[in-house]
Amino acid sequence: MDAFFIDTKFYHLKMTKLSSEQLLNISQQFGTPLYVYNAEQITAQYKKLTTAFAETDTKFFYACKALTNINILKHIKSIGCNVDCSAINEVKLALMAGFEPANILYTSNGIHFSEIEEAQSLGVNINIDSLSNLEKFGEKYGHSYPVGIRLRPNIMAGGNLKISTGHDKSKFGIPADQLDQVLELVNKYQLFIQNLHIHTGSDIKDVAIFVKGIEVLFDIIPHFKELSSIDLGGGFKVPYKKGDAETDIPLLAQKVKEAFDNHPNPNGKHLQVWFEPGKFLVSEAGYLIAEVNVIKETTATTFVGLNTGFNHLIRPMFYDAYHQIDNISNPNGYVKEYSIVGNICETDTFAWDRPMAEIREGDLLVFYNAGAYGFEMSSNFNSRLKPAEVMVKEGKTTLIRKKDTLEDLIRNQVI
Ligand SMILES: *Cc1c(COP(=O)(O)O)cnc(C)c1O
């Protein structure tokens, strides 16, 4: 029934998975479509990181654009994790969730300088990603406010070009080959550079990519005398299907430690290592449950039409992402091939000719790995309503966002 994690390697994970029975009960209580998050799973992922990196001075910032529900942010805070933001509103949400400014990082990209001014006034850590904004920052704040620089290491990595951010055609960061211009600005304005940041992409399985990133940074570190941290971004891979690998976190921790042991900071200052995991913390904690509206037999395939679509989970259509799907109403049904599709007036295919336990109208299907970039990338396309979200924590299931209503669709329209 739970064909997803039968590997013994994943046994500890299975312990924190919600069972099909639990998911069925929850969907009876709250209806479908429904996003369900298991707080314990987030905690377990965070512990994997802190355990592996116990011997290195590390600080983890949850890249909250993966899932920003304030209850999730509060849970993240409660387990001792910090938060990384990609937009000023995420910074404000993090403050609302109770994070101290010192534990909030704003890694900006392509933003107007006024947002950086706002972040500065809120007292949070800032990574700047353009020479233009770095110059404006220098003019306004000089040495008075520590700041980080987002560099583009010119490394190709990630599961898909759309989620690769460190290569030489990526818009993200200041290209490492423009270091001279960065240094000119640092000298001109006496900038207090506290952090050097790189983030090469998402879905990165290969530890060597992170090590390559560290090597790029080690060449640059000596130029920054006041540096107190280096920031290796996020992008750890998680398994989406059986046989998929997760980034080997213990190996990564060992490599990072070795790299630092071999490269003492020539400026004599201790450097803390920062990471910004998004997907790694919340992907597997999330489930999307949907109901089967219609079954349509055709000569090409058997379509299963759900009461959801790419308006709720866009990853399959946007990134060609694979999501494991189970029929939790009929787990032991005879296996047949089905094409699972949404109810949107656009092609929105979740899976094509996927072997599934027999599906009947009214059955409930669950999408795994729906925690990261699931609800967060949802929309009201087709004037459909965004689904409710619930969180399971310490045996209790709580509604953490109500389903949209028709009024929500019309709220800001001027009639
Ligand atoms: C999106 C993002 C992350 C998180 O990426 P994941 O693949 O979800 O781990 C980390 N840092 C920055 C700057 C990002 O933009």
The ligand as an SDF file (V2000), in Angstrom:
LIG
                    3D

 15 15  0  0  0  0  0  0  0  0999 V2000
   14.8100   28.9090   -3.4900 C   0  0  0  0  0  0  0  0  0  0  0  0
   16.0330   29.2360   -2.7250 C   0  0  0  0  0  0  0  0  0  0  0  0
   16.5310   28.3410   -1.7930 C   0  0  0  0  0  0  0  0  0  0  0  0
   15.9040   27.0020   -1.5160 C   0  0  0  0  0  0  0  0  0  0  0  0
   16.0060   26.1070   -2.5500 O   0  0  0  0  0  0  0  0  0  0  0  0
   15.4820   24.6000   -2.2910 P   0  0  0  0  0  0  0  0  0  0  0  0
   15.7430   23.9070   -3.5760 O   0  0  0  0  0  0  0  0  0  0  0  0
   14.0440   24.6790   -1.9780 O   0  0  0  0  0  0  0  0  0  0  0  0
   16.2830   24.0670   -1.1580 O   0  0  0  0  0  0  0  0  0  0  0  0
   17.6410   28.7110   -1.0590 C   0  0  0  0  0  0  0  0  0  0  0  0
   18.2470   29.9050   -1.2510 N   0  0  0  0  0  0  0  0  0  0  0  0
   17.7870   30.7900   -2.1600 C   0  0  0  0  0  0  0  0  0  0  0  0
   18.4800   32.0920   -2.2950 C   0  0  0  0  0  0  0  0  0  0  0  0
   16.6860   30.4910   -2.9250 C   0  0  0  0  0  0  0  0  0  0  0  0
   16.2540   31.3770   -3.8210 O   0  0  0  0  0  0  0  0  0  0  0  0
  1  2  1  0
  2  3  1  0
  2 14  2  0
  3  4  1  0
  3 10  2  0
  4  5  1  0
  5  6  1  0
  6  7  2  0
  6  8  1  0
  6  9  1  0
 10 11  1  0
 11 12  2  0
 12 13  1  0
 12 14  1  0
 14 15  1  0
M  END
$$$$
